[in-house]
Amino acid sequence: MCGWLNEPCGAARPNATPSPSRSGTRSSACFAAALVFGAVFGPALALDLSGAVERRFAVAGGTLAAAAFLLRVAHVLWRFGRRPGSGRTPHGGT
């Protein structure tokens, strides 16, 4: 059983709204994280910096990349939950 009302795996759900593409969310979040990391750590590769400074750039790039990844995933999931016809109301809504 797969989990949605204990239906067999692969069973079609009548009148169900499509779920967000997990791979699409992950790939856009990974792309955003890679872009942020490259923007922060790229200059460290181009410049002749000491090991300690290069490590600081790597840590800062990794931290900001993780934050960008989490923000992108949260944004996609938040937008999916607020879609018309999703059957869910935003917090405080009736």
Beta strands, then each sheet from edge to edge (+ up, - down):
end
